[in-house]
Structure formats: C-alpha cells, structure tokens
Amino acid sequence: MKKSTRVNHPPRVQVPADNRPLVAPIYQSVKFTLDDTVETESLLRGERPGFFYSRVSNPTLRQLELLLAEMQGQEDCLLAASGVGAVAACLIALCKAGDHILAFVESYGPTRHIIHRILGRYGVTHTLLSIEDKAGIERVLAERPTRLVIFESPTNPVTKIADIQHLVAQTRQHGALSVMDNTFAGFHNHGGCGIDVHLHSLTKYASGHGDVMGGAILASRKLIQSMRQDVVTLGPTLDPHAAFLIQRGMRTYFLRYERQCANAGRIAAHLAQHANVARVFYPGLPGHPQHALAARQMSDFGTIVSFDLKGGVDHGTRFADALELFAISASLGSTESLVMPPRLLGSRDLNAEQRVQSAIGPGTVRLSIGIEDADDLIADLDEALKAAFI
Ligand SMILES: *Cc1c(COP(=O)(O)O)cnc(C)c1O
C-alpha cells in the first residue's frame, strides 16, 4: 500500500468491549459503515440499530439527545446547530399552510421573525398577545382553530411569568400543541406540567461557557418521530465536537445554575433597595407581581435580573459603560456576568401598544448573572450606579 493510500485507510485501534472511556468519545465522522450491503440496507430500512450518515444520526449527538430528554422529563430529543435552528425546524415541522399560531409579545425576537416573516410567507397565520392576557388567550383559542401556542417563561428581559397550568389546559382543551421555549428556566424547570414540546438554546446554560452554539427540540417519542425526517432534511445539524462540548458543559450545569441563581437573588435584593433603582424585575423577589406563581412552578428563579434605573437611556448607557466585571453583550447562561443597557434592548418589530406590553422602559437594564463572587459583582454594580448619576 502506497502512503497516499495508507493515509486514507489508517490503522485502527480496537477498544475491547469491557474497556470503556469514562468520557464518551467524539464520533467526529460524517459516515459510518457496516461490513456488507445487506446489513447496510437493513440499517437504512430501520430494521437494525446503527449509524450511517451524521446529518441523520451520530453516536455523540444521540448521547446528548438522551441526556437532555431525561433532564427535561421528555421522551426524546432532536438536536440543532443553534437555538433558533431548533425553533425554526420545530415550527416548520409542526405547521402547514392555513395553520394558526398563538405567540406572545414577550418572546425572543428571532422567534417572532420566524413566525411572522418566514412562516407567514408560507400561509401560516398568527396572533400576538401579551403573556399576561389570559382572557385574550381564552378568546383566541375559542375563536380560531390553532395548531400551537408557543411561549416562554420567565420572559426576556423583564421576567414575566407565564401561568403554565392555565396555558396548557387551554391549549389541550382546544386541540392545540403547547410549545415552550424553556431556555431561560433551564432543563430542571417546567418538566411534568404537560407541555408538549420544550425548546432550548444549548448556547446558554447547557454549554455554559459561551464557546459553542446548539439547540434542542424535546417531546414525546411519537411527536419527535413525526418531526424527525423534516428536521433532519432541513439540515441544521449539530457538529459532533459541539455536541461533545455541550455534554461536557452539562456535567457542571446544576453547580453553575445554583451558583448563578444564588448570586442573582442577592443582587436583585441589593438593587431593590438602591436609591438609583426604580424597580427590579426578578421573580425571586417577594415584590415581583408573580412571585407566588413562579414559586409554584419553578424550583428556583433564574439568573436574569432586570431593573429600571431612575433616569433613562443616558443613565443606562453610563451605567453599563462604567461596569468593570459585566461585559456589554447579548446572551445569557455563561459563567461570566453580562449587561444589556436600554439602548440595546427592545424590538423594532413591535407597535406602540405591544412595546408597552413588552414593559421595556427607557431605563431598563438586563443583567445576566455569572458565577463570580457575589460581593465583587455587587461592589461593581454599586460603583457603576454611582457613576451613572454623576
Ligand atoms: C438565545 C435564545 C434563543 C436562540 O438561541 P441561539 O442558540 O442563539 O440561536 C432562543 N430562545 C431564547 C429564549 C433565547 O434566549
């Protein structure tokens, strides 16, 4: 064999069956092979287990799918290369022309874009309500045959809490599917409350280190099976190396989330009594209008703390610029703390009434709390709150 042939047919290391790596290896291979044509055909017909092509399935991805399904209390999972990849693929797989979607003003902007700008072009209609408008939800579901209701809780950025029991009951009663983007609350929250589909951006808490993107669709085996071919054929495949990193991130998921929540709780309480802060939005504060609801349906209160600065946009800009430990950046759920000042919050696609519903004011600041020392973070916030008003 010439070397140019050998480099393409390298020696293989056989690992004995009773000799396992403690960390699952990365199957960084697009293709998988069996010994003969008949076995391969049987695999492609789904008559035997195995892997063939990584866009369709890959052992590293499958292992992460099984882990995430268990974490979220769902039966099965489909991965995607980003959170929005999961949202888009899920909605495309579930909807057809003529279907109606109920969505909310307080939702992730790109999700509204997918529903309004993309699915809208293919004959899917939607209604946009406030997540607090229970009467509106009941009215729309009673009046219009609806394929699915897609919602978030806590919402971005002002942490409104969806009444999940009410939403799921209404959705069921009218034969629609409930789809929850559960990115903010994490995998350990909102399982076992009858939600049909959970969506997650794995870019956030799952990866946890801000260095890799991913998304997940989690649902019953039957529902995932019904979506699988569409999602796979749309092609938002997660790379095996990214899946490996996300799986590594998941090992410290609970430690990170607990520390971030503990920090967030202390910071929220501190901001709530600060003279330059008009109002704090954190569901863990007894003063949050939906604190009792959040306590009922969540085991903790999340890692996003938003607040209204006294003053307005310019104070928010000076505040963010004065922070040393909080980077001005989008996203959440990583180990480091981040800030989004008022100039960078809010959505251009909402009308005046919807903007009021979104509750983002001229002084609204969003903090994503990391795992740093809480005293250091509070000292940094205090310095910046002072600097914003000089
Ligand atoms: C970040 C985010 C997404 C999108 O995830 P990407 O991984 O950035 O594509 C979707 N929904 C929510 C609630 C998010 O916070």
The ligand as an SDF file (V2000), in Angstrom:
LIG
                    3D

 15 15  0  0  0  0  0  0  0  0999 V2000
  -30.7210   32.7090   22.8560 C   0  0  0  0  0  0  0  0  0  0  0  0
  -32.1200   32.2720   22.7400 C   0  0  0  0  0  0  0  0  0  0  0  0
  -32.5770   31.6120   21.6090 C   0  0  0  0  0  0  0  0  0  0  0  0
  -31.7020   31.3900   20.3890 C   0  0  0  0  0  0  0  0  0  0  0  0
  -30.6450   30.5920   20.6470 O   0  0  0  0  0  0  0  0  0  0  0  0
  -29.2930   30.6480   19.7320 P   0  0  0  0  0  0  0  0  0  0  0  0
  -28.5630   29.4770   20.2640 O   0  0  0  0  0  0  0  0  0  0  0  0
  -28.6610   31.9600   20.0000 O   0  0  0  0  0  0  0  0  0  0  0  0
  -29.7210   30.5010   18.3180 O   0  0  0  0  0  0  0  0  0  0  0  0
  -33.8950   31.2140   21.5680 C   0  0  0  0  0  0  0  0  0  0  0  0
  -34.7320   31.4480   22.5940 N   0  0  0  0  0  0  0  0  0  0  0  0
  -34.3270   32.0760   23.7130 C   0  0  0  0  0  0  0  0  0  0  0  0
  -35.3080   32.3120   24.8150 C   0  0  0  0  0  0  0  0  0  0  0  0
  -33.0210   32.5200   23.8270 C   0  0  0  0  0  0  0  0  0  0  0  0
  -32.6230   33.1680   24.9340 O   0  0  0  0  0  0  0  0  0  0  0  0
  1  2  1  0
  2  3  1  0
  2 14  2  0
  3  4  1  0
  3 10  2  0
  4  5  1  0
  5  6  1  0
  6  7  2  0
  6  8  1  0
  6  9  1  0
 10 11  1  0
 11 12  2  0
 12 13  1  0
 12 14  1  0
 14 15  1  0
M  END
$$$$
